[in-house]
């Protein structure tokens, strides 16, 4: 009996410059964190994830940082199943940029709703008194968008896997209904990273 090939799910990780997009992806794929920062050119990583008994090949697109002049490349919307919008909890402007990016995604796709996980990264800086965006602010905007929300630290590995578990739950929920975070949390108990 032949093995069923994994379903491919394309996930774009977007956000302002220096919010830790590459660090989150590398922490997820390789379980490593690098202190040195190299400005990213777009790159794609693949990792197999098991969700509700089905294997998925998550093609994760690490995008170059967005700013007001290069908000979104159409390459990042074509064939993309879900979007991880990332900001630094120590940067209000990076948080605000997520709203601009979301609006551009909806405009480019012509959709009213797309699967989004909003990620507040660098929680380790919050412990150092550098928090500029509260967890409540992140939760509130995610709820307004019908998105899921998680705070993370790529540096120490906090909730990094959770991003992609939530993303698959958003992508795979039936009929594109807005996700109920409580139901998604329960559903994600059946999500394993391979």
N, C-alpha and C positions, 0 to 999 in steps of 0.2 A: 504494500500500500504506500503510495507516494505521500510525502509530507505536504501539507497545504502551505504555500508560500505566504510570508507575512504580508499584511496589507500595508501599503506605503502611505504615510501621512507626512505631509510637508508642513513644517512649523517654522515661521520666521520670528526671530528674536530682534526686536526693534527698541530704540530708545536713544536718548541724547548721548553725546560723546562722554566717555569715561564713567559710565554708570555700572560697568562690570558685566556687560553682555558676554564677552569672550570668556571671562573668568567663570561665569555661571555655566556656560556650555562645557568648558574644559573640565570643570569640577564634576559635572554630570557624566560626561563621557569617559573621562580618565581618572576621576577621583583625585585630581591634583590641583594645586593653586600655585600660581607663579607671582612673585612680588613684582617682577619687572613688567612694564606695560609697553606694548607695541601697538600703535594705532592699527586697527584692523582693516584689511581689505576683505570683501565678502568671501566667506568660506562656508563649506557645508560639511556637517558631521552626521554620521548615521549610528543609531543605537537601537537594538531590538528591545521592545517593551512588551510585556504580556499584560493584557487588560481583558478581564471577563473571559478568560480562556482562549483569547485570540492573540496571536503574535502580530505586532506592528513594527514595521521598520520606520522609525522616526527619523526623517531627514530634516535636520535642524540647520537652518540658515543663519549663520553669524553675519550680521550686516555691519557695514561701516556705520559709525555714529551719525545720527540725524541731527541736523540743525535747521534753522529757519530757511536756509537756501536749498537744502537737499533733503527735504522732509521724507520722501518715500520714492523709491525707484519702482517702476511698474513691474519689474522682474520679481519683486518681493510679493506681489499680489497674484500673479498668474499661477494658477494651480495650487495655491497655498490653502491648506485646510484650517490653520489656526495661527494666532498671533500672540506672542509673549511681549507685552509692553513693559519695559523695564525703566525704573528710575532709581536714583540714589536717595535714601531717606535723609541724607545730609544736603540735598539740593532741591529747593523749591522749584527752580526753573526746569530741572529735569522732570519733575512731577507734572508741571504744566505742559511740557512738551508731549507727554503721553496723550493728552487730550487732542492736541493738534494732529498727532500721528493717527489716532483713531479716526478722527474726522476725515483725514485724507484716505485712509483705508476704505471707509464706507463710501466716500465719493468715487474712488477708483473702481470699486467692485460693484457699485450701484445697489448695494444691499443696505437694509436697515439695521441688521445685526450680523456679526460674524463671531466665531469662537475667539474669545480673548481671555488671557490670564494676565492680570495686572500684578507686577512684581516690584515690591519695595526692597531693593538690595542694599547691602552694606549695613545691616543691623549692628554689626560690631562697632561701627562709628557712633551709633546711638548710645552705647554704653560709655563712650568717651565724651558724652555731652554735646555731640555734633548734630543731633537730630533736628531737621528743619521741617519735616513732614510727619505728622502723627499717623499712627496706625489707623485711627478713626477716619482721618481724611482719605486714606487709601481705600478703606472698606466702603466709605460712602460713595466715592466716585465709581468704584467697581460695581456696586449695587445699582447705581443710576444707569450704567451701561449694560447691565445684565451680564457682567463679566464675573469671573472668580478672582480672588485676591489672596496673595501670600506675601509675607515678608521673609527675606532670606539673607544669608551671608555666604557669598562664594568663598570668602577667605577661610571660614571655619566649617563650611559645608552644611549650614543650617537650612533645612527645607528645600534644598536644591532639587532633589528627586521629586519632591511634591509639586514643583512647577509643572513637570511633564506629565505627572499623574493627573493633575487637574486639567491640563490641556487636552489629554486624550478623552477625559470624561466630557469636556465641552464639545469636542469634535464628534464624539460617538453617541451623544445623547439623541434619543429618537426625535425626529421631525423638527430639529432645531429649536425646541422649546427652550425658554430661558432656564438655565440650570438653577436648581435649588441647592445651595451650598451644603446643606445638611445631607441631602440625598447623595450629592456628589462625594461627600466625605465617606459615606457608607459604601458607595460603589467603589471607591478607591481602595478599600480594604482588600479588593480582589485584583489589584493592579501590582504587578511585579516587574522590576527591572532585571533584565537578563544579562 
